Amino acid sequence: MNRHLLFFSVRKTARTLSLRRPYHHHPGHFQQGRPPDDHLITRSCESWFLKVVYTLCATHRPFESCVDFFSQGLTSSNAFHVITRLTDPQLAFRFFNFTRITLHLAHPSSTYTFLITLLSTNGRLDLAQQVMDFMMADGINPGRSVVTLFLTLLVEYGKLDQAKKFLIELQARQMGMGVFQCNVLLNLLVKLDRTPEAVSLFKDFFTHHARPDTCSFNIVMRGLSRIGQVGKAFEFFNDMDNSGCSPDIFTYNALIDGLCRVKEVASAHDLLKQLLSKDDICPNAMTFTLLMSGYGKLGRMKEAVSLFDEMIQFAIKPNSYTFNVLIDGFGKNGDMSSAVSMYEKMLLNGCSPDVITFTSMIDGYCKNCLVDQGLKVWQEMGARNLPPNIHTFCVIIHALCRENRLHEAHDLLRKLKGRNIVPKAFVYNPLIDGYCKSGNVDVANAVVLEMEEMGCVHDKITYTILMIGHCMKGCFFKAINIFNEMLVTKCIPDDITFKSLVSCLLKAGMVNEAFQIKKKISEDLSLGISLVTRDANLKSNADITVAV
């Protein structure tokens, strides 16, 4: 098709369609004798032109063969419309690159932003990086949102070095986003339980390229505190002054949390007293609550309540998290009357109970062998239209199974269907174990099928329970098959799994099969299990207690 003929035939078609409209007087039509407005013809022409451009792109026609045609009517504005309608991200990038380099179109920031988002969310971070480079080379400052998305996906895809390099470039170009975006990445790494990488990023970036702010220090200290490295967190705290940063309440909260996690509650309390003596920083509800939680986990509820009273004296209003910590602490320490009293105080203070509140109450009743009371709280959740979470199910199902109320637990477990809850193996395992111990292995297998239908993956405890259950029924080869399935699915057995199965086989006189199990594990070095290697040793393990 002749390039010029194609263009003019489109124009002719559009004009012909417009001129063929009836000219008699009718709402929405032209009056007789009046030609159509020029802007309608122009808009129709552009619409047809863009349809042809889109068709050429979608059929993967070489762009270079259509240069003359594209140059007749393609602008940065209508090029954007074509790019947004191309479903193939790589094709959209190629068209953008062609129009930018060959047709010399100066694209607006919206085109760059759309394309970077499209490519990033489709995993084409290499192409998104190129568009980002073009954008900055063309003197367009990328917005915080698109930069944040791009950097976030780089980290999630394991490209931290590339993210660091881009951060450095942002800082070198003095775009005013370097420190902010670094903090975004530090926070993301901490949330992904990659605190050591966050520490590395902090040191690399802030040693050579920028000065950290208080937020930078707080994020890293929070991450270190959460993984129990409170000593390193204090090293950062002591270095804040050298960087011209002053600690704030979030700094102290991170340190108090870290000290409580390693059970140094007395030191955490000293830090709170130090904080109370300051004029420029005031503790908040979180400060007191973190310390209450520390005391509660040690069973020292008297000190936790004393802190609660002190908090009220300082006119600091407790929140739902505060009450939940105290309710949970009382429940775990067997003091359900105090837990109920704190629940009532929570309501009087205008704090709405949430799923954590009720789960803590249920857990407290169940730990104190008051499962029926726990079920009443479960029913109250339903009356309040407050859906349980996976941990609520876990608490009540575990408790029912401990009391051998397997049918009730099974009925409750079936209620997981249709809920927006991702099922976990630790919820199903107690019921499977209960049925196996009672000799109902077939019913246990039915629960396993329900578990699989819900998309729940077995863990090593599930496999161990099933192996022992089948051995107890004399189905030893079925148990061996389950063990082999465990290896195939890359679920790594631990020492309890191995010894339990081997013990059952040896007690059944299946020495050769037990030896083959041991040999299979010993040969698979990737499992990392330290096992005996001599046949004589294996045979001497016949008296190992089966762990259920």
Solvent accessible surface area in square Angstrom, and as a share of the most:
residue,aa,sasa,rsa
1,M,163,0.73
2,N,90,0.46
3,R,105,0.38
4,H,92,0.41
5,L,115,0.57
6,L,29,0.14
7,F,23,0.10
8,F,115,0.48
9,S,45,0.29
10,V,14,0.08
11,R,115,0.42
12,K,147,0.62
13,T,58,0.34
14,A,0,0.00
15,R,117,0.43
16,T,40,0.23
17,L,87,0.43
18,S,7,0.04
19,L,71,0.35
20,R,184,0.67
21,R,117,0.43
22,P,62,0.39
23,Y,59,0.22
24,H,96,0.43
25,H,140,0.63
26,H,94,0.42
27,P,114,0.72
28,G,84,0.80
29,H,85,0.38
30,F,29,0.12
31,Q,84,0.37
32,Q,147,0.65
33,G,67,0.64
34,R,130,0.47
35,P,97,0.61
36,P,8,0.05
37,D,59,0.30
38,D,113,0.59
39,H,108,0.48
40,L,41,0.20
41,I,22,0.11
42,T,88,0.51
43,R,146,0.53
44,S,30,0.20
45,C,15,0.09
46,E,77,0.35
47,S,48,0.31
48,W,91,0.32
49,F,9,0.04
50,L,32,0.16
51,K,115,0.49
52,V,27,0.16
53,V,0,0.00
54,Y,76,0.29
55,T,74,0.43
56,L,18,0.09
57,C,0,0.00
58,A,45,0.35
59,T,91,0.53
60,H,113,0.51
61,R,100,0.36
62,P,81,0.51
63,F,8,0.03
64,E,119,0.53
65,S,36,0.23
66,C,6,0.03
67,V,43,0.25
68,D,55,0.28
69,F,3,0.01
70,F,0,0.00
71,S,70,0.45
72,Q,83,0.37
73,G,26,0.25
74,L,13,0.06
75,T,66,0.39
76,S,31,0.20
77,S,71,0.46
78,N,4,0.02
79,A,0,0.00
80,F,51,0.21
81,H,80,0.36
82,V,3,0.02
83,I,0,0.00
84,T,44,0.26
85,R,141,0.51
86,L,8,0.04
87,T,127,0.74
88,D,58,0.30
89,P,25,0.15
90,Q,85,0.38
91,L,8,0.04
92,A,0,0.00
93,F,15,0.06
94,R,97,0.36
95,F,0,0.00
96,F,0,0.00
97,N,36,0.18
98,F,13,0.05
99,T,0,0.00
100,R,51,0.18
101,I,96,0.49
102,T,60,0.35
103,L,28,0.14
104,H,150,0.67
105,L,31,0.16
106,A,91,0.70
107,H,8,0.04
108,P,57,0.36
109,S,55,0.35
110,S,56,0.36
111,T,0,0.00
112,Y,3,0.01
113,T,49,0.28
114,F,64,0.27
115,L,0,0.00
116,I,0,0.00
117,T,49,0.29
118,L,35,0.17
119,L,0,0.00
120,S,0,0.00
121,T,80,0.46
122,N,84,0.43
123,G,30,0.29
124,R,76,0.28
125,L,3,0.01
126,D,76,0.39
127,L,15,0.07
128,A,0,0.00
129,Q,30,0.14
130,Q,74,0.33
131,V,0,0.00
132,M,0,0.00
133,D,53,0.27
134,F,42,0.17
135,M,2,0.01
136,M,6,0.03
137,A,74,0.58
138,D,68,0.35
139,G,69,0.66
140,I,41,0.21
141,N,87,0.45
142,P,2,0.01
143,G,38,0.37
144,R,122,0.45
145,S,90,0.58
146,V,5,0.03
147,V,0,0.00
148,T,37,0.21
149,L,54,0.27
150,F,0,0.00
151,L,0,0.00
152,T,30,0.18
153,L,25,0.13
154,L,0,0.00
155,V,0,0.00
156,E,93,0.42
157,Y,119,0.45
158,G,55,0.53
159,K,85,0.36
160,L,20,0.10
161,D,112,0.58
162,Q,54,0.24
163,A,0,0.00
164,K,34,0.14
165,K,149,0.63
166,F,3,0.01
167,L,0,0.00
168,I,61,0.31
169,E,50,0.23
170,L,0,0.00
171,Q,55,0.24
172,A,77,0.60
173,R,110,0.40
174,Q,162,0.72
175,M,37,0.16
176,G,64,0.62
177,M,9,0.04
178,G,2,0.02
179,V,36,0.21
180,F,79,0.33
181,Q,0,0.00
182,C,0,0.00
183,N,14,0.07
184,V,34,0.20
185,L,0,0.00
186,L,0,0.00
187,N,44,0.22
188,L,25,0.12
189,L,0,0.00
190,V,6,0.03
191,K,139,0.59
192,L,73,0.37
193,D,123,0.64
194,R,55,0.20
195,T,3,0.02
196,P,90,0.57
197,E,61,0.27
198,A,0,0.00
199,V,22,0.13
200,S,46,0.30
201,L,1,0.00
202,F,14,0.06
203,K,110,0.47
204,D,65,0.33
205,F,5,0.02
206,F,19,0.08
207,T,95,0.55
208,H,139,0.62
209,H,69,0.31
210,A,17,0.13
211,R,160,0.58
212,P,15,0.09
213,D,56,0.29
214,T,30,0.17
215,C,65,0.39
216,S,0,0.00
217,F,1,0.00
218,N,12,0.06
219,I,9,0.04
220,V,0,0.00
221,M,0,0.00
222,R,65,0.24
223,G,0,0.00
224,L,4,0.02
225,S,0,0.00
226,R,113,0.41
227,I,78,0.39
228,G,34,0.32
229,Q,70,0.31
230,V,15,0.08
231,G,48,0.46
232,K,106,0.45
233,A,0,0.00
234,F,51,0.21
235,E,113,0.51
236,F,20,0.09
237,F,42,0.17
238,N,106,0.54
239,D,61,0.32
240,M,2,0.01
241,D,118,0.61
242,N,118,0.60
243,S,21,0.13
244,G,65,0.63
245,C,13,0.08
246,S,81,0.52
247,P,40,0.25
248,D,47,0.24
249,I,25,0.13
250,F,129,0.54
251,T,0,0.00
252,Y,4,0.02
253,N,12,0.06
254,A,7,0.05
255,L,0,0.00
256,I,0,0.00
257,D,21,0.11
258,G,0,0.00
259,L,10,0.05
260,C,13,0.08
261,R,122,0.45
262,V,52,0.30
263,K,146,0.62
264,E,84,0.38
265,V,3,0.02
266,A,68,0.52
267,S,49,0.32
268,A,0,0.00
269,H,38,0.17
270,D,86,0.44
271,L,14,0.07
272,L,1,0.00
273,K,117,0.49
274,Q,92,0.41
275,L,0,0.00
276,L,50,0.25
277,S,88,0.57
278,K,75,0.32
279,D,145,0.75
280,D,120,0.62
281,I,20,0.10
282,C,98,0.59
283,P,15,0.09
284,N,50,0.26
285,A,14,0.11
286,M,75,0.34
287,T,0,0.00
288,F,0,0.00
289,T,0,0.00
290,L,22,0.11
291,L,0,0.00
292,M,0,0.00
293,S,18,0.12
294,G,3,0.03
295,Y,8,0.03
296,G,9,0.09
297,K,163,0.69
298,L,66,0.33
299,G,34,0.33
300,R,100,0.36
301,M,19,0.08
302,K,176,0.75
303,E,58,0.26
304,A,0,0.00
305,V,46,0.26
306,S,65,0.42
307,L,2,0.01
308,F,8,0.03
309,D,66,0.34
310,E,50,0.23
311,M,0,0.00
312,I,80,0.40
313,Q,149,0.66
314,F,101,0.42
315,A,96,0.74
316,I,30,0.15
317,K,144,0.61
318,P,4,0.03
319,N,59,0.30
320,S,31,0.20
321,Y,89,0.34
322,T,0,0.00
323,F,0,0.00
324,N,6,0.03
325,V,22,0.12
326,L,1,0.00
327,I,1,0.00
328,D,43,0.22
329,G,5,0.05
330,F,16,0.07
331,G,2,0.01
332,K,113,0.48
333,N,68,0.35
334,G,40,0.39
335,D,52,0.27
336,M,17,0.08
337,S,88,0.57
338,S,32,0.20
339,A,0,0.00
340,V,45,0.26
341,S,58,0.37
342,M,12,0.05
343,Y,22,0.09
344,E,95,0.43
345,K,78,0.33
346,M,0,0.00
347,L,74,0.37
348,L,156,0.78
349,N,52,0.27
350,G,67,0.65
351,C,17,0.10
352,S,84,0.54
353,P,15,0.09
354,D,47,0.24
355,V,32,0.19
356,I,96,0.49
357,T,0,0.00
358,F,2,0.01
359,T,18,0.10
360,S,10,0.06
361,M,11,0.05
362,I,0,0.00
363,D,18,0.09
364,G,1,0.01
365,Y,21,0.08
366,C,7,0.04
367,K,112,0.47
368,N,48,0.25
369,C,105,0.63
370,L,79,0.39
371,V,6,0.03
372,D,82,0.43
373,Q,69,0.31
374,G,0,0.00
375,L,32,0.16
376,K,123,0.52
377,V,13,0.08
378,W,31,0.11
379,Q,121,0.54
380,E,65,0.29
381,M,2,0.01
382,G,50,0.48
383,A,86,0.66
384,R,110,0.40
385,N,135,0.69
386,L,45,0.22
387,P,88,0.56
388,P,14,0.09
389,N,45,0.23
390,I,23,0.12
391,H,105,0.47
392,T,0,0.00
393,F,0,0.00
394,C,22,0.13
395,V,28,0.16
396,I,0,0.00
397,I,0,0.00
398,H,57,0.26
399,A,1,0.01
400,L,1,0.01
401,C,19,0.11
402,R,158,0.57
403,E,76,0.34
404,N,106,0.54
405,R,60,0.22
406,L,13,0.07
407,H,142,0.63
408,E,74,0.33
409,A,0,0.00
410,H,10,0.05
411,D,78,0.40
412,L,12,0.06
413,L,4,0.02
414,R,111,0.41
415,K,101,0.43
416,L,0,0.00
417,K,108,0.46
418,G,90,0.87
419,R,89,0.33
420,N,161,0.83
421,I,31,0.16
422,V,110,0.63
423,P,15,0.09
424,K,90,0.38
425,A,10,0.08
426,F,78,0.32
427,V,0,0.00
428,Y,4,0.02
429,N,9,0.05
430,P,24,0.15
431,L,0,0.00
432,I,0,0.00
433,D,23,0.12
434,G,13,0.13
435,Y,5,0.02
436,C,4,0.02
437,K,114,0.48
438,S,60,0.39
439,G,32,0.30
440,N,68,0.35
441,V,8,0.04
442,D,116,0.60
443,V,56,0.32
444,A,0,0.00
445,N,46,0.24
446,A,42,0.32
447,V,0,0.00
448,V,12,0.07
449,L,107,0.53
450,E,33,0.15
451,M,0,0.00
452,E,82,0.37
453,E,129,0.58
454,M,46,0.20
455,G,61,0.59
456,C,8,0.05
457,V,123,0.71
458,H,19,0.08
459,D,45,0.23
460,K,82,0.35
461,I,97,0.49
462,T,0,0.00
463,Y,8,0.03
464,T,14,0.08
465,I,14,0.07
466,L,8,0.04
467,M,2,0.01
468,I,4,0.02
469,G,1,0.01
470,H,7,0.03
471,C,8,0.05
472,M,111,0.49
473,K,111,0.47
474,G,44,0.42
475,C,58,0.35
476,F,43,0.18
477,F,130,0.54
478,K,96,0.41
479,A,0,0.00
480,I,24,0.12
481,N,89,0.46
482,I,11,0.06
483,F,0,0.00
484,N,45,0.23
485,E,80,0.36
486,M,0,0.00
487,L,29,0.14
488,V,117,0.67
489,T,74,0.43
490,K,169,0.72
491,C,24,0.15
492,I,89,0.45
493,P,1,0.01
494,D,45,0.23
495,D,58,0.30
496,I,99,0.50
497,T,2,0.01
498,F,5,0.02
499,K,76,0.32
500,S,2,0.01
501,L,1,0.01
502,V,1,0.01
503,S,0,0.00
504,C,15,0.09
505,L,0,0.00
506,L,16,0.08
507,K,126,0.53
508,A,44,0.34
509,G,56,0.54
510,M,28,0.12
511,V,55,0.32
512,N,97,0.50
513,E,47,0.21
514,A,0,0.00
515,F,54,0.23
516,Q,85,0.38
517,I,5,0.02
518,K,12,0.05
519,K,85,0.36
520,K,86,0.36
521,I,3,0.02
522,S,35,0.23
523,E,118,0.53
524,D,54,0.28
525,L,155,0.77
526,S,96,0.62
527,L,21,0.10
528,G,69,0.67
529,I,36,0.18
530,S,109,0.71
531,L,28,0.14
532,V,50,0.29
533,T,100,0.58
534,R,158,0.58
535,D,57,0.30
536,A,74,0.58
537,N,51,0.26
538,L,0,0.00
539,K,103,0.44
540,S,81,0.53
541,N,35,0.18
542,A,37,0.28
543,D,131,0.68
544,I,39,0.20
545,T,111,0.64
546,V,38,0.22
547,A,40,0.31
548,V,96,0.55
